[in-house]
Each structure stands twice: as C-alpha cells, then as structure tokens.
C-alpha cells in the first residue's frame, strides 16, 4: 500500500566546513536534539528522455534511514511536494507505476542517478518537546547511471524539513538564523536536479519542446499555446484523479472539454482532418470522466436537499437509503474512471495529442494576426449559441424545453471557452463576453442539475415504495427541484439578454 506525506522543506548551500549556528535563538525553538548520522543510498529512475525530471517529478528507490522504500514526489508549490511512498521492493510497485502512466505511457523507467548521502540529523523542538522541524547536513555523492552523462559529482547541503502540523513560520525563523551565519538557499530545487545538471545530459527545457509557429502573436501561436495548456493539465491531473484528490476529476474533465472545444472553434487554424478524430476521442474521455463527476454533483445536491428539510418532513429511512444509493453508484463510477485511465485507448489519445502539438497541422489562417482570426471564431460560436437560445425561448415548459436548454448550455460553454482562449489577443471585450456567457452557462447548469435530480428522486421514490417505505420525502424533494427548474426558466431570458450582444469587432472577411 502507498501512503502520502506532504513535504515542506528548504535547501541551503554548504561546504564540508560549514557549521550550523545556534538554532535555539530562532523564535519558537527551545532545543536542538542530535539524532546522529544516517547513511542513505538512493537510485533515481526516469525515462531515457528524462520526462519525469522535465516535469519536476522524482522517483527513487532508497535504502537506509527510517523511510526506506520507493518514493514518488510531485511538486505542489515552491518548496512543497507530495511524497507517495511504497514499501521496498525489487521492482517499481504498481500503485506508483499507475501514477506515472500519463507521463511515461509505454516507456520504461530506468536508473539514471545514484545518490549516496551521509546525513547528520538534528531535531528542533519547542518548549513542550514537540518536533518543529528536522535539520540535516547532507554530504552527497552523485553518480550518473546508464551512460546518460559523465562521471560523478559531490556537494554538501543543509536541508530543513517542517514537521507534520508545525507552523511554517518555523522555516522563516530558521532561515533567518542561517542567513546571518552566511548560509544561503540552494540554487537547485532538489538533489536530483543538481545531480543531473552537474553530470550533464539533463532535460534541455522544462516540459516538451514547443512547436515552431510564425510568431507568438499569430493565430497559430496563441491557439497552440492554449491547446498545450489544456493537454498538460490533463497529463498533470491524471495522477491526482488516481489518488482521488478532491475536484481532480472535474478539473481533468474541464481541460478535456476545453481541448475538444478549441479543436472545433479554431478549425480555420488547425486542419480538421487531423483534429476531428482526436475530438471524438476527447468526447469519449470527457464522457467517462463525467460519470464520476456527475454522480458526485448529484449526490451532494440530494444530501443538501434532505439536510435542508425540517426533521418532521423526513419520513422513513431517507438518509440511509440515500447513503447506500450514493456509495454504490460512486464506487462503480470510480472503478470506471480508473479502468479508463489504464486503457490503451486513453494512452493512445495522449500520444496522439503529443504528436499533434509537436507537429501541428496548421492552416493558412494560423500565420495571420491573431485578432481578426480569433474574433471571427468567437463570433461564430456566439451565433451558434444565439440560435439555440432563441429556439429555447420559443418553447413552453416541458421535456422539449429541458432538452433545448441543455443544448443551449453546451453552446454557452463552448462560446465561453472560445472567448477565454482569445482573451490574450482580444483583451477586455473577450473577457467580458466570457463572463456574460458564463452567467448563461451557470443558470442553465443549475437547471440541468435540477432535471437530473428529478429523475434520480423519482427512481428513489419508486425504490422506497417497493420496499414498503414512505415515498413522501422523495416526492417533496422532487417538487422542490421542479420549482427550482421553473425559476431558472423564468430567469434565463434576462440573463441571455445581457449576453446576446458579443461586443467584439467585425469578423474577418478573408
């Protein structure tokens, strides 16, 4: 089983002659406890092209010390990483291999660096004896493996790691004492980064090499930058989804939809014969992710509805039935997501997107100034939205209106994504349009959530009745959702009126 630890630490340059100052003079530190010297031996793994290092991930197998085993570290922020640990084994544990899949795909990870460290450890304690931080002086010898670089290197560094639940202000206090003693922060974010740099052959640039386009202010340059952001979000969010990080599925689904939508919106920039097949695969991926996300949203909505009722109106085992229903559907949805992320189809999609961004199928419009080209694309999407909105406004309440509003919502989402992608070129007008269309999307999203909730409540009522339970509460909630949908339908014309005029310049005529 893998476990996760949030690692908050700072690294400092040192020499064999560096001596730590009196750290009890740092505010909050009452004692420094010597913990002795530990010998650590770690082998770091990566692909032949150092894909993990390019994305600031580290994978190692370490022996020695109290946490021997496999460690996979994901960057969270400067000086903060999530470390996922698995027990010591001869081969990479499957849970960690899964977390790497979106980046390495079918490539093997192989040993690239061996680090042997002699670690002199001290614990900083507060007045009650509680651990605040661990300070270590590490004498490091690094050796390049596999012929990817030249020789070895060595250095001394000081590492200060915050204890669990300790106040991060401790790190600032310790750093102040170290700086006064002439000790300064390290230029390298990690031991592995320094080892790669000093032995040669590290990743040339962070991330993958951007494609060559005729100028950053062209339509092609801006669209490709947007597409790359969405693709990299999918890759980065994959392990977060596998770890069941809150909101990860939603964010990955949004990136998938943005990417698919951009292919459709900017079809004058990229050749559709190349992007349409990828768009179909992105539709599939968004649908698979949507099962889990939609279930999560629905469960939260139904629980909130029950909690909002007076106790006298909750008749029968309502919460128990809802809890069982939610757990069953949530478990199935999560298994479906994980199966999708482990599928060859998903990995083929990532590889195809990578290939497209490395060698984009640019059309003539890609070489033109971004402003006119992107304006025309956004206006096309707004016209599509307007047609659907006007159609919905002409319908009476009922199933047909529900479907029409749902289609309008999808068009609003696409128009919003188009305006957001165009904002770097079009500025404030595009940003304001995105905000107005987002309001349309929000009111129609609330309406669609109500439609879905009504259907679920009807099924729950049927189940309760069949089990001999009262269906009163389910019916009451159904009525509330119906009233909420009616309110959104009355609200929609006013919200649409504000978004009906795009406020952009004239479209490109070429």
N, C-alpha and C positions, 0 to 999 in steps of 0.2 A: 504494500500500500504506500502511496506517495503522500507526503504531508507538505504543507506550505508554511513558509515563515517570511514575514515582511522584514527585510534587511535594510536598515538605515545606517549608513556609515560614511566616514570621510577618510581620505588617504592623504598622507603627507610625505614629502621627500625627506630622506635621512641619509646619513653616512654611517659607516661602522663606528665612528667616534661620537655620533650624536647621543646625547644624554637627555632623558626626559626631565622636564622641570618639575617642581613640586606642585602636583596637581591638586593637592588639598587646598590650595589657595584659589582654586576655581569655585565660584559660588555654588553651594549645594553639595559639594564633595567633601565628606568628612574623613574618609580613609581611603588608602590605596593598598590593596591586598595583592601580594606577589603570588602568582599561580604557577610559576615555573616555566620551563621551556618544553615545547612540543615539536616533534618532527613530523612534518606533513609532506605527503607525496601525491601530487595530483597530475593526472593526464587529461588534457582538454581535447575534446572532439569537435570536428566540424566537417563540412563537405570539402571536396577538393578545391572548390572555388571560394571557400570561406563565406558561405551565405549567412551563417549564424553570426559571425563576427561583424559582417556588414550591417546587420540589424541590431547590433549590440546585445546579442544573446550569448550566454556562455553555458557550455555543457561539459561537466568534468566527472571523472571517477577518482575519488580521493580516499587515501588510507591515512591512518594516523589521526589523533585528536578524538574528540567526543562525538563528532558527527560524520564518521566515515561512511561513504556510500556514494551514490550518484546524485549530483546536484545540477539542476537546470535553473538558470536565472534569467528573468525577464525584467527589462527596465521599466520603471513606473514614472520616475522623475529623477532629476539630478541627485545622485547620492542615495536613491531609493530603488530597491529591486525586490521582486518577489522571488524567493528561492523555493523551488519544489524539490523535495528530497525523496529518494527511494533507497531501499536497503542495498548494501554492497552486493554486487553480482558480477559475473564474468562478462556478461553482455548487457547492452542497454535495456533497461526494464520497459515493458510495453507501454505503461502509462506515460512515461516521458517521451517515448518514440511517437506516440499519438500527438502530443503537444507540439512536436516539431514538424509534423507532416505537411502543413500548409507552406512551410518554407523549404524543406528539403525534398518533399514529394518522394520520388523513387530513388533519389541519390542516397548512397551510403554515407554515414558519418564515420570518419576515421581519425586516429590520433594525429594531432597537429603540433601540440606543445606539451612538454612535461615540465612542471614546476615543482621543485623541492624547496621547502621553506623551513627554516628554523625559527619558530615563533615563541617569543618571550612575552608572556601574558600577564597583565595586571587588571584587577577589577576595581572599579571606582564605586564606592559605597556612600550612601547618605547617612545621616545621624542615627537612623534606626537599623542600619545594616543592610538596607535594600540595595540591590545591584542597580546602578545607574547606567554604566557603560563598561565595555571591555576595551582596553588599550593594549595593542600588541606591537612589538618591534619585530618586523619580519626581515630576516636575511634570506634573500631569494636567489636561487639559481634556475635559469630558464634554458631549456634545450629544445630546439626545433626538431620535429619528427617528420618522417616521410619525405624528406628531400624538398620540402617547400620553401626552405630558406637557407640561411648559412649559420652554422655553428650554434654557440650559446651565448648567454649574457647573464649578468647578475647585478643586483642592486639591494639596497636596504630601504625600507619604507616603514612608516608608522600608520597603523590603522586604528581608528576609533569607531566602535560599533555600539549604537544605542541599545540598551536592554529593552526587553518587551515592556510596553506600557510606561516607559520612562519619558520624562518631559524632553522634547527635542532641544530645549534651551540649554541642556547639559552640553550638547555638542558645541554650541556657540561659546560657552564658558571655557571649555577645554581648548578650543581653537585659539581663543584669545591668549591663554597661557602659553600655548605652543608658539604662536607668532612672536610673543615677547621674547621667547628663547631662541628666535631665529629660525624656527621650523615653519615651512611654507607648504601650502597644498600641492599635491602631486599634479603634474600636467596630464597624466593618463587616468582615465576613468576606472581602469581595472588592471590587475596583474596580467591578464591575458592580452589586453590591448597593448600594454607596454612590451610584452614578450614578442608579439607579432611585429611591432614597429622596429624593435631593436635587432631582430633576427632576419628582417626583410621578408618580402612576399606577403604582406598583409593585404586586406581588401583595399583596392585602389580608391574607391569612393564609398560613402555610406549608401546602402541601397543599390538598386540596379541602375546601370548606365542609362540616362535619359536618351530618347531618340533625337536624331538631328532634324530640326524643323527650321524653316526660313524666318527666324526671328521670334523673340518671345512675345511680341505684341501682335503676331498674326493670329488668325482664327485657329489654325492648326496648333500653334504653340499653346494657346490658352485652353483649348479643348483637351489636348493631350495631358496637360498638367492636371486638369480636373479629373480625367479618367484615371490617371495614375494615383491620385489621392484616394479614389474610391477602391481601386484594386488593392492598394497597400493596406487600406482599412480592413478589407475582407481577410487578407492574409494575417494581419496582426490580431484580429478579433477571433480567429479560429481557435487558438488555444484558450482564450477567455470563455468561449462557448463550451468547450470541452470541460473546463473547470467549473462550469455553472456559475460564473460571475454574474451578479445581478445586471440586467439590462444588456448583456452582451449579445444575446440572440437578436434583440430589437435593433441594436446598432449595426450588426452584421447584415441584417435584412435590409435596413435603410441604405447601406452602402451598395448592396446588390441592386436594389431598385434604382438608385441614382445612376449607377453604371449603365444599367439596361435602358433607362430613360434617356440618358445622354446619347446613346447609340441612335435612338430614334429621332431625337430632336436635332442632332447635328449630322444628319445624313448627307448634307451638302459638303461636309468637311471630310468625312470618312466614308469609304466605299461600302455600300450596304451589302454587297455580295460577301464581304468579309465579316461585317458586324451582325447581320441578321441571324446567322446560325448561333453566334455567341449570345445574342439577345434571347433566343429561345432557351438556351441552357441557363441563363440567368433567371428567366421566368421560372424554370423548374426549381432552381436553388431557392429563390425567394419563397416559392410555394412550400417547399419542405421546411424552411425555417419558420414560415408563417403558422404552421400547425402548432408549434410550441408557443410562439408569441401570442397568437390569438387565444389560445387556451389560458395563458397567464392573464391576459387582459380581462377575459370573460370571468374567470374565477374571482379576480379582485373585485369586479363590478358586482357580482352576485353576493359576495360576502359583505360588501359595503351596503348593499340593499337590505340585507337581513339585519345588519347591525343598526341600520337607521330606523327600523320599525320599533314601536313600543313593544315591550315584552308581552303584553296582552294580545298582540296580534300575531305572535309567532306560535302557531299551533302545531303540535306534533314534533317529531324528531327532525326538525328542519335543518339545523346546523350539522347534525350527524350525517344526514343524507347528502348534504352539500359537500361535506368533508370527504366522504367516500367517493362521490362522483368526481370531485376535483383531483384527488390523488390518483385515481385510476386513469383518468384522461391525461393528467400531467406526466405520469410515468410512461405511458405509451408515446406521448409526444416527444419526450426527451430521448427515448430509445430511437425514435425515428430520425431525430436530428443527428445523433451520434453515428447511426448507420449511414446517413447521407455523407457526413464528413469523412468517413472511412471508405467511401465508394470510389472505384476507378473513374466513374463519370465526373465526380467533383474534382478529382486531381487532374483529369484531362482538361477540365474547364480552366483551372488555374494555369496550367501550362499553355493553353491556347491564348489566354489573356496576356500572359507574359510575352508570348511570341508576337502578338499583335502590337503591344506597346513598344517592343524592341524594334519592330519594322512596320510602322503604321501604314495602312492603305490610304494615303492622303489623296484627296481630290483637288481640283484647281482652286476651289474656294479656300482651302487650307492655307494658301500662300498670300491671301489678301489681308487687308487690315481687319482686325477682329471686330471693330464696331459695327459696320454695316452687316456683316455676315451673321453675327450673333443676334443683332436686332431682328433681322428677318426670321431667324429660327425661333426666337421667343414669341414674336408676333404670330407665327403660325400656330404655336401651341396655345396661345391665348385665344385665337379664333376657334380652335377646336374646343376649348373649354366653353367659350361663349355659346357655341351651337348646342352643346349638351345642357348647359344651364337654361337656355331659353326653352328647350324641349321640356325639361323638368318643370319649369314654371307653368307650362300649359296643361299639366296633368292634375287630376284630382287625387286626394289621398287614397292609398291602396297599394297593392303589390307592385303595379306598374310604376308608380311614383317611387317606391322604395328602390327598385332596380335603377331607375333613371338617376336618382340622387347618388347612388353608389357609383355609377359610371361618371357622373359629374365630379365626384370626389377624386376619382382616379385621374381624370383630366386636370383637375386643380393641382394635384400632387406633381404631375409631370410639368405643368407650367411653372410651378414654384421652383422645382429643381432646375429647370432651364434658366429662369431668372437668376437664381443663386449662382449657377455656373458662369453666367455672363456678367456678373457684378464687377469682377476685376476690370473688364473692358468698358462697361456701360455706367458704372458708378451708381449714384444715388437713385436715379429712375428705376433701375433694375432691382435695387434693394427694396425700394418702396413697393414695387409691384409684387415682389416675393412675399412681403409682409401682408399685403392685402389678400393675395391668393391663399396664403397660409390660413387666414381667418376663415375663408370659404372652406378649405380643407378641414379645419377644426370642427366647424359646426356640422358639416356633413359626416365627419368621422364619428362624432357623438351620436348622430342619427343612426349610422350603420351599426355602431356598437349596441344601440337600443334594439335594432331589428334582430341582431344575432342573439341578444339576451332574451328577447321574447320567445324565440324558437327554443332556446335551452330551457326556459322556465316552463314552457308547455310540456316538454318531454319529462321534466322533473315532476310536474303535476300528475302526468299520466302514471309515472312510476309510483308516486306516493299513493295515488288512488288504488292502483293494482295491489299494493301492499297493505291496504286497509287503513292507511293514514289519511289525515285531513289534508286536502289539497288547497285549503283556504289561503294560506300564506303565499303559496306559489302563484295563485290567481291574483292576489293582491299586488304582488311584485310585477306580474305581467301587466296589470292595469297601469301601474306607475310608469313602466317602460313605454307603454303605448302613449301615455300622456306626454312623456318626455319627447318622444319622436314627433308628436303633433306640434309641440312647442318649437322644435328645431325647424320643422317645415314652415312655420309662420315666421321664423327668424331669418330663414335663408334669403328671401327677396331683398331684405335690407342689406345683408352682408354682401350679396352679389352686386348690388348697385354700386358699392364702393370699389369693387374690383373689376367692374365691367369695362372701364377705360384704362388700357395698359399704361398710358403716359410715356411711351417711348417714341423715338423719332420714326420717320418713314422707313419702311423696309428697303433692303437692297433690291434694285430692279434688274441687275445683271443675271 
